[in-house]
């Protein structure tokens, strides 16, 4: 039980794995996935670039404001900057912090030496003393905008000591003046002014943690939306392909139900004018051809059986009469009649074997030799004259040589001659001429002719225009079918038309390449 279920699941899985539906879904998901991945990369790159550019621009603005103060020779500590998330330091040539933004007073320089880094804009690790961002969480960097500036007339620095009793160390090499200002609250902050004559470096830093947080948030959204979108695409593609392939599955079921016993059934054509509708029309056309082929095969078997039964019945009847009346039977004549009927059966069997060989795709023409068709035509014309049944006209016969099998080409001329003699009232006309790269043979009679709607049917096997005519008068019905088979095996064509002058009768035209 479990084994059968496992085999069923295995079979279903492999059918799905190799189905068009799965392949289309896989390709669609891959294409959409690649597109989304590329778009996500572009989005993240663009987002980081824009956020970094914004941070650099804001930092440059703050740094330029401090540079302007240094250049004017007036600076206060802490620096009066509106954006608290940007940290700014001013250092002298000894890497001493001269001034900084509020909240980072007393911290060391953000750089190891006065001369580093040399770039005006650079990215450095976030100093631990910066209060903005969480460098441990995002391993953030900070954008540093720096420039070197001098105060030609010296720079006066006013330092406010907001902690009374604390001694201010303003550094060596400068003139100090310290004053005390009492506030209304009773505190006594010290305002110290110091004059510097030095080259200064202004450094503005802004943490990139905001950029990292924004990028991280977008990445989280993408990581959730990306697979969700792929699942939605897969479901939509499966639904669409299932709906699209539903007519194909219906066609498959209908075709599977058609067997040899119901070839007359046809497939329902979808109303849509698309490829599936064209497929249904093509399948119906194929079924039409198969149905016609099956019907021809049935008629062929029935006619062949009848043709073979006729000589057998004749032989049987003569032998039975001879046995019943042995003294009155001419046994020599009976033997001759039986031999003639057996030869007739042999010709029918040989014709059927040749047609079956042609139907199976075997090479019909094995021997290729130069053949003078005019010799074959004149020989057949002489035979018909000797029979004395019809007049024969060969005035339009000229030379014509082709390459082919002499035996089969002789059968073409013989079959057309017999057919014309059988239907002619009084005259059979032969014509042969070379027309370009083909040799054209015409055999005409002055009989009733062939109606236009039956001019293709007469080349079918066992075809007769007059069903009431006896088979002895009408032949076996294979002659013209054999003519077409042989001519086409030689690369030629055969057709039947009316006479060019409009008189009654049939005109068979055979065209065979000269090479």
C-alpha positions as CSV (number, residue, x, y, z in Angstrom):
1,X,0.0,0.0,0.0
2,X,2.7,2.5,1.0
3,X,4.9,1.3,-1.9
4,X,2.1,2.1,-4.4
5,X,1.4,5.4,-2.8
6,X,5.1,6.3,-2.9
7,X,5.3,5.3,-6.6
8,X,2.2,7.4,-7.3
9,X,3.7,10.4,-5.5
10,X,7.0,9.9,-7.3
11,X,5.3,9.7,-10.7
12,X,3.2,12.8,-9.9
13,X,6.3,14.7,-8.8
14,X,8.3,13.9,-11.9
15,X,5.3,14.7,-14.2
16,X,5.2,18.1,-12.5
17,X,9.0,18.5,-12.6
18,X,9.0,18.0,-16.4
19,X,5.8,19.8,-17.1
20,X,5.6,23.0,-19.2
21,X,3.8,24.6,-16.2
22,X,6.8,24.0,-13.9
23,X,9.3,25.1,-16.5
24,X,7.5,28.4,-17.2
25,X,7.1,29.0,-13.5
26,X,10.7,28.4,-12.8
27,X,11.9,30.6,-15.7
28,X,9.5,33.4,-14.6
29,X,10.6,33.2,-10.9
30,X,14.2,33.3,-12.0
31,X,13.7,36.3,-14.3
32,X,11.7,38.2,-11.7
33,X,14.2,37.2,-8.9
34,X,17.1,38.5,-10.9
35,X,15.3,41.7,-11.7
36,X,14.3,42.2,-8.1
37,X,17.8,41.4,-6.9
38,X,19.3,43.9,-9.4
39,X,16.7,46.5,-8.4
40,X,17.4,46.0,-4.7
41,X,21.1,46.4,-5.3
42,X,20.5,49.6,-7.2
43,X,18.1,50.8,-4.5
44,X,20.5,50.2,-1.6
45,X,23.4,51.7,-3.5
46,X,21.4,54.8,-4.5
47,X,20.0,55.2,-0.9
48,X,23.4,54.9,0.7
49,X,24.9,57.3,-1.9
50,X,22.2,59.9,-1.3
51,X,22.3,59.6,2.5
52,X,26.1,59.9,2.5
53,X,25.9,62.9,0.2
54,X,23.4,64.5,2.5
55,X,25.5,63.8,5.6
56,X,28.7,65.2,3.9
57,X,26.8,68.3,2.8
58,X,25.5,69.0,6.3
59,X,28.9,68.4,7.8
60,X,30.6,70.7,5.3
61,X,28.1,73.4,6.2
62,X,28.9,73.1,9.9
63,X,32.6,72.9,9.2
64,X,32.5,76.0,7.0
65,X,30.7,78.0,9.8
66,X,33.5,77.2,12.2
67,X,36.2,78.0,9.7
68,X,34.5,81.4,9.2
69,X,34.7,82.0,12.9
70,X,38.4,81.0,13.1
71,X,39.2,83.2,10.1
72,X,37.5,86.2,11.7
73,X,39.6,85.6,14.9
74,X,36.7,85.2,17.2
75,X,35.8,81.8,18.7
76,X,33.9,80.6,21.7
77,X,34.1,77.3,23.5
78,X,31.8,75.4,23.4
79,X,31.0,76.2,19.7
80,X,27.6,77.6,19.1
81,X,26.3,75.1,16.5
82,X,22.6,74.3,16.1
83,X,23.0,70.6,15.1
84,X,24.0,68.6,18.1
85,X,24.5,65.4,16.1
86,X,27.5,66.9,14.4
87,X,30.7,67.1,16.5
88,X,33.2,69.8,15.7
89,X,36.7,70.2,17.1
90,X,39.3,72.9,16.5
91,X,42.9,71.9,17.2
92,X,46.1,73.8,17.1
93,X,49.4,72.8,15.6
94,X,50.3,70.8,18.7
95,X,47.1,68.7,18.3
96,X,45.5,70.3,21.4
97,X,41.8,70.8,21.3
98,X,41.2,74.5,21.3
99,X,37.4,74.4,21.0
100,X,34.6,71.8,20.5
101,X,30.9,71.5,20.4
102,X,28.9,71.2,23.6
103,X,29.0,67.7,25.2
104,X,32.4,66.6,24.1
105,X,34.5,69.1,26.2
106,X,37.6,67.6,27.8
107,X,37.9,64.9,25.1
108,X,41.0,64.4,23.2
109,X,41.6,65.1,19.5
110,X,39.7,63.0,17.0
111,X,43.0,62.5,15.0
112,X,46.3,61.1,16.0
113,X,48.3,64.1,14.7
114,X,47.7,67.5,13.2
115,X,48.6,66.3,9.7
116,X,46.3,63.3,9.5
117,X,44.2,62.6,7.6
118,X,45.2,64.8,4.7
119,X,41.9,64.4,2.7
120,X,39.3,67.1,3.1
121,X,36.6,64.5,3.3
122,X,37.2,61.1,4.7
123,X,35.5,58.3,6.6
124,X,36.9,57.3,10.0
125,X,35.8,55.1,12.8
126,X,33.3,56.7,15.1
127,X,35.2,58.1,18.2
128,X,33.9,56.5,21.4
129,X,33.1,59.9,22.9
130,X,30.6,60.8,20.2
131,X,27.1,60.7,21.7
132,X,25.3,60.2,18.4
133,X,24.5,56.7,17.1
134,X,25.5,53.3,18.4
135,X,28.7,52.2,16.8
136,X,28.7,48.8,18.5
137,X,25.4,47.9,16.9
138,X,26.2,49.0,13.3
139,X,29.9,49.2,13.4
140,X,29.4,52.7,12.0
141,X,31.9,55.1,10.6
142,X,31.8,58.8,10.7
143,X,32.3,61.3,7.9
144,X,35.0,63.8,8.7
145,X,35.3,67.1,6.9
146,X,38.5,68.9,7.8
147,X,40.4,72.0,6.7
148,X,43.4,74.0,7.9
149,X,43.0,77.7,8.6
150,X,45.0,80.4,10.2
151,X,44.1,83.6,12.0
152,X,46.3,86.4,10.6
153,X,45.8,88.7,13.6
154,X,45.5,86.0,16.1
155,X,42.4,84.5,17.5
156,X,40.6,85.4,20.7
157,X,39.1,82.4,22.4
158,X,36.4,82.9,25.1
159,X,36.0,79.8,27.3
160,X,33.2,79.5,29.8
161,X,33.9,77.3,32.8
162,X,30.5,76.2,34.0
163,X,32.0,74.3,36.9
164,X,33.1,76.8,39.7
165,X,36.3,75.9,41.4
166,X,37.7,74.1,38.4
167,X,41.1,75.3,37.2
168,X,41.2,75.8,33.5
169,X,44.2,74.6,31.6
170,X,44.3,76.7,28.5
171,X,47.7,75.5,27.3
172,X,51.1,77.2,26.9
173,X,52.2,80.0,24.7
174,X,49.4,82.4,25.0
175,X,48.2,85.5,26.8
176,X,45.5,84.7,29.4
177,X,43.0,87.0,31.0
178,X,40.3,85.6,33.3
179,X,37.2,87.4,34.5
180,X,34.3,86.4,36.7
181,X,30.7,87.0,35.9
182,X,28.0,86.5,38.5
183,X,24.6,85.2,37.3
184,X,21.2,85.8,38.8
185,X,21.3,82.3,40.2
186,X,24.2,83.0,42.4
187,X,26.7,80.9,40.4
188,X,30.0,82.2,39.5
189,X,31.1,80.9,36.0
190,X,34.5,82.0,34.8
191,X,34.9,83.6,31.4
192,X,38.5,83.2,30.3
193,X,39.8,84.9,27.1
194,X,43.0,83.6,25.5
195,X,44.7,84.9,22.4
196,X,46.2,82.3,20.0
197,X,48.8,82.9,17.2
198,X,48.8,79.6,15.4
199,X,47.5,77.5,12.5
200,X,44.4,75.7,13.3
201,X,42.6,72.7,12.0
202,X,38.8,72.5,12.0
203,X,37.3,68.9,12.1
204,X,33.6,68.3,11.8
205,X,32.3,64.7,12.3
206,X,28.9,63.1,11.7
207,X,28.2,59.5,12.5
208,X,27.0,57.4,9.6
209,X,24.8,55.3,12.0
210,X,21.7,57.0,10.6
211,X,22.7,55.9,7.1
212,X,23.4,52.4,8.3
213,X,20.1,52.2,10.2
214,X,18.2,53.4,7.1
215,X,20.0,50.9,4.9
216,X,19.5,48.1,7.5
217,X,15.8,48.9,7.7
218,X,15.4,48.9,3.9
219,X,17.3,45.6,3.7
220,X,15.0,44.1,6.3
221,X,12.0,45.1,4.2
222,X,13.5,43.7,1.1
223,X,14.4,40.4,2.8
224,X,10.8,40.0,3.7
225,X,9.2,41.4,0.5
226,X,11.6,39.6,-1.9
227,X,10.6,36.0,-1.2
228,X,6.9,37.1,-0.8
229,X,7.0,38.7,-4.2
230,X,8.5,35.6,-5.7
231,X,5.8,33.4,-4.1
232,X,3.1,35.7,-5.5
233,X,4.8,35.6,-9.0
234,X,5.0,31.8,-8.9
235,X,1.3,31.5,-7.9
236,X,0.2,34.0,-10.6
237,X,2.3,32.2,-13.2
238,X,0.9,28.8,-12.1
239,X,-2.6,30.1,-12.3
240,X,-2.1,31.8,-15.7
241,X,-0.4,28.7,-17.2
242,X,-3.0,26.4,-15.8
243,X,-5.7,28.5,-17.3
244,X,-3.8,28.7,-20.6
245,X,-3.1,25.0,-20.8
246,X,-6.6,23.9,-19.8
247,X,-7.7,23.8,-23.4
248,X,-4.5,21.8,-24.2
249,X,-5.4,19.3,-21.5
250,X,-8.9,19.0,-22.9
251,X,-7.5,18.4,-26.4
252,X,-5.2,15.8,-24.9
253,X,-8.2,14.0,-23.3
254,X,-10.3,14.2,-26.5
255,X,-7.4,12.9,-28.7
256,X,-6.8,10.0,-26.2
257,X,-10.4,9.0,-26.5
258,X,-10.2,8.7,-30.3
259,X,-9.4,5.2,-31.6
260,X,-9.7,3.4,-34.9
261,X,-13.4,2.8,-34.3
262,X,-14.3,6.5,-33.9
263,X,-11.9,8.3,-36.2
264,X,-14.9,10.4,-37.3
265,X,-14.9,12.2,-34.0
266,X,-13.4,15.7,-33.9
267,X,-11.8,18.0,-31.3
268,X,-13.7,21.0,-30.0
269,X,-12.0,24.2,-31.3
270,X,-11.6,26.9,-28.6
271,X,-13.2,30.2,-29.4
272,X,-9.9,32.1,-28.9
273,X,-7.9,32.8,-32.0
274,X,-4.6,31.8,-30.6
275,X,-2.0,29.1,-31.0
276,X,-4.1,26.6,-29.1
277,X,-7.0,27.2,-31.4
278,X,-4.7,26.6,-34.3
279,X,-3.5,23.4,-32.7
280,X,-7.0,22.1,-32.4
281,X,-7.7,23.0,-36.1
282,X,-4.5,21.2,-37.1
283,X,-5.4,18.2,-35.0
284,X,-8.8,18.0,-36.7
285,X,-7.1,18.2,-40.1
286,X,-4.9,15.4,-39.1
287,X,-7.8,13.3,-37.9
288,X,-9.6,14.1,-41.2
289,X,-6.6,12.7,-43.1
290,X,-6.4,9.7,-40.8
291,X,-10.2,9.1,-41.2
292,X,-9.9,9.3,-45.0
293,X,-6.8,7.0,-45.0
294,X,-8.7,4.5,-42.8
295,X,-11.7,4.6,-45.1
296,X,-9.5,4.2,-48.2
297,X,-7.7,1.3,-46.5
298,X,-11.1,-0.4,-45.7
299,X,-12.2,0.1,-49.3
300,X,-8.9,-1.1,-50.6
301,X,-9.1,-4.3,-48.5
302,X,-12.7,-4.9,-49.6
303,X,-11.9,-4.2,-53.3
304,X,-8.7,-6.3,-53.2
305,X,-10.7,-9.2,-51.6
306,X,-13.4,-8.9,-54.3
307,X,-10.8,-8.7,-57.1
308,X,-9.1,-11.9,-55.8
309,X,-12.4,-13.6,-55.2
310,X,-13.6,-13.1,-58.7
311,X,-11.0,-15.3,-60.5
312,X,-11.1,-17.8,-57.6
313,X,-14.9,-18.0,-58.0
314,X,-14.5,-18.5,-61.8
315,X,-12.0,-21.3,-61.3
316,X,-14.1,-22.9,-58.7
317,X,-17.2,-22.7,-60.9
318,X,-15.6,-24.3,-63.9
319,X,-14.0,-27.1,-61.8
320,X,-17.3,-27.9,-60.1
321,X,-19.1,-28.0,-63.5
322,X,-16.4,-30.3,-64.8
323,X,-16.7,-32.6,-61.9
324,X,-20.5,-32.8,-62.2
325,X,-20.3,-33.4,-65.9
326,X,-16.9,-35.0,-66.6
327,X,-17.8,-36.5,-70.0
328,X,-19.2,-33.3,-71.4
329,X,-16.4,-31.1,-70.1
330,X,-13.6,-29.8,-72.4
331,X,-10.8,-30.2,-69.9
332,X,-8.3,-28.4,-72.2
333,X,-10.5,-25.3,-72.3
334,X,-11.2,-25.6,-68.5
335,X,-7.4,-25.8,-67.8
336,X,-6.7,-22.8,-70.1
337,X,-9.5,-20.7,-68.4
338,X,-8.2,-21.7,-64.9
339,X,-4.6,-20.7,-66.0
340,X,-5.8,-17.4,-67.3
341,X,-7.7,-16.6,-64.0
342,X,-4.7,-17.6,-62.0
343,X,-2.5,-15.3,-64.0
344,X,-5.0,-12.5,-63.4
345,X,-4.7,-13.2,-59.7
346,X,-1.0,-13.1,-59.9
347,X,-1.0,-9.7,-61.7
348,X,-3.3,-8.3,-59.0
349,X,-1.1,-9.6,-56.2
350,X,2.0,-8.2,-57.9
351,X,0.3,-4.8,-58.4
352,X,-0.7,-4.8,-54.7
353,X,2.8,-5.7,-53.6
354,X,4.3,-2.9,-55.7
355,X,1.8,-0.4,-54.3
356,X,2.4,-1.6,-50.7
357,X,6.2,-1.3,-51.3
358,X,5.7,2.3,-52.5
359,X,3.5,3.1,-49.5
360,X,6.1,1.8,-47.0
361,X,8.6,4.3,-48.3
362,X,10.9,1.7,-50.0
363,X,12.8,2.8,-53.1
364,X,10.7,1.7,-56.1
365,X,13.2,2.5,-58.8
366,X,16.4,0.5,-58.5
367,X,17.7,0.5,-62.1
368,X,18.4,3.8,-63.8
369,X,19.1,3.5,-67.5
370,X,18.6,5.7,-70.6
371,X,15.2,4.9,-72.0
372,X,13.7,6.0,-75.3
373,X,10.1,6.6,-74.5
374,X,9.3,7.0,-78.2
375,X,10.3,3.3,-78.8
376,X,7.9,2.2,-76.0
377,X,5.1,4.3,-77.3
378,X,5.5,3.1,-80.9
379,X,5.6,-0.5,-79.7
380,X,2.3,-0.1,-77.7
381,X,0.7,1.7,-80.7
382,X,1.7,-1.3,-82.9
383,X,0.1,-3.7,-80.4
384,X,-3.2,-1.8,-80.4
385,X,-3.3,-1.7,-84.2
386,X,-2.9,-5.5,-84.3
387,X,-5.9,-5.9,-82.0
388,X,-8.0,-4.1,-84.6
389,X,-10.4,-2.7,-82.0
390,X,-9.4,1.0,-82.3
391,X,-7.6,3.3,-84.8
392,X,-4.2,4.5,-83.6
393,X,-2.6,7.9,-84.4
394,X,1.2,8.4,-83.7
395,X,1.8,11.4,-86.0
396,X,2.8,13.6,-83.0
397,X,5.3,11.2,-81.6
398,X,8.9,12.5,-81.7
399,X,12.1,11.5,-79.9
400,X,12.3,11.6,-76.1
401,X,14.9,10.0,-73.9
402,X,14.7,9.9,-70.1
403,X,16.6,8.2,-67.3
404,X,14.7,5.5,-65.4
405,X,13.7,1.9,-64.9
406,X,12.8,0.5,-68.4
407,X,10.4,-2.1,-66.9
408,X,8.4,0.4,-64.9
409,X,8.3,3.0,-67.7
410,X,7.0,0.3,-70.0
411,X,4.2,-0.4,-67.5
412,X,3.3,3.3,-67.5
413,X,2.9,3.3,-71.3
414,X,1.1,-0.1,-71.3
415,X,-1.4,0.9,-68.6
416,X,-2.2,4.2,-70.3
417,X,-2.6,2.4,-73.6
418,X,-5.0,-0.2,-72.2
419,X,-7.0,2.4,-70.4
420,X,-7.3,4.5,-73.6
421,X,-8.3,1.5,-75.7
422,X,-10.8,0.4,-73.1
423,X,-12.7,3.8,-73.1
424,X,-12.2,4.9,-76.7
425,X,-15.1,4.8,-79.2
426,X,-12.9,4.4,-82.2
427,X,-9.5,6.1,-81.8
428,X,-6.5,6.4,-79.6
429,X,-3.9,9.2,-80.1
430,X,-0.3,9.2,-78.9
431,X,1.9,12.3,-78.6
432,X,5.5,12.6,-77.3
433,X,7.8,15.7,-77.3
434,X,10.6,17.2,-75.3
435,X,9.5,20.4,-73.5
436,X,12.5,22.1,-71.8
437,X,14.0,19.7,-69.2
438,X,11.1,17.2,-69.3
439,X,9.7,14.8,-71.8
440,X,5.9,15.0,-72.1
441,X,3.8,12.0,-73.1
442,X,0.1,12.4,-74.0
443,X,-2.4,9.5,-74.5
444,X,-5.9,10.5,-75.6
445,X,-9.1,8.7,-76.5
446,X,-12.4,9.8,-78.0
447,X,-14.5,8.2,-75.3
448,X,-16.8,9.9,-72.8
449,X,-14.0,11.7,-71.0
450,X,-13.5,12.2,-67.2
451,X,-15.7,14.7,-65.3
452,X,-13.6,17.4,-63.7
453,X,-14.7,16.5,-60.2
454,X,-13.5,12.9,-60.7
455,X,-10.1,13.7,-62.2
456,X,-8.2,13.0,-59.0
457,X,-10.4,10.1,-57.9
458,X,-9.5,8.0,-60.9
459,X,-5.9,7.7,-59.7
460,X,-7.1,6.1,-56.5
461,X,-6.8,2.3,-56.1
462,X,-9.7,0.3,-57.4
463,X,-11.3,3.5,-58.7
464,X,-14.0,3.1,-61.4
465,X,-16.0,5.8,-63.0
466,X,-18.8,3.4,-63.9
467,X,-19.6,1.2,-60.9
468,X,-22.1,-0.7,-62.9
469,X,-19.6,-1.8,-65.5
470,X,-18.3,-5.4,-65.2
471,X,-14.8,-5.8,-63.8
472,X,-13.8,-7.8,-66.8
473,X,-14.5,-4.7,-69.0
474,X,-13.2,-2.2,-66.4
475,X,-10.0,-3.9,-65.4
476,X,-8.8,-4.3,-61.8
477,X,-8.9,-0.5,-61.0
478,X,-5.2,-0.4,-60.1
479,X,-3.7,0.6,-63.5
480,X,-3.9,4.4,-63.1
481,X,-2.8,4.2,-59.5
482,X,0.3,2.3,-60.6
483,X,0.9,4.9,-63.3
484,X,1.0,7.7,-60.8
485,X,3.1,5.8,-58.3
486,X,5.8,5.0,-61.0
487,X,5.8,8.5,-62.5
488,X,6.2,10.1,-59.1
489,X,9.0,7.7,-58.3
490,X,10.8,9.0,-61.4
491,X,10.3,12.6,-60.2
492,X,7.5,13.3,-62.7
493,X,3.8,14.2,-62.7
494,X,0.6,12.8,-64.3
495,X,-2.8,14.4,-64.8
496,X,-5.9,14.0,-66.8
497,X,-7.6,16.8,-68.7
498,X,-10.1,17.3,-71.4
499,X,-9.0,17.6,-75.0
500,X,-7.6,21.0,-76.1
501,X,-10.0,21.2,-79.1
502,X,-13.0,20.6,-76.8
503,X,-14.0,17.3,-78.3
504,X,-15.1,14.4,-76.1
505,X,-12.6,12.1,-74.6
506,X,-9.9,12.0,-72.0
507,X,-6.3,13.2,-72.3
508,X,-3.6,11.8,-69.9
509,X,-0.4,13.9,-69.7
510,X,2.8,12.5,-68.2
511,X,5.9,14.7,-67.6
512,X,9.2,13.0,-66.7
513,X,12.5,14.9,-66.2
514,X,15.1,14.1,-68.9
515,X,17.9,13.5,-66.4
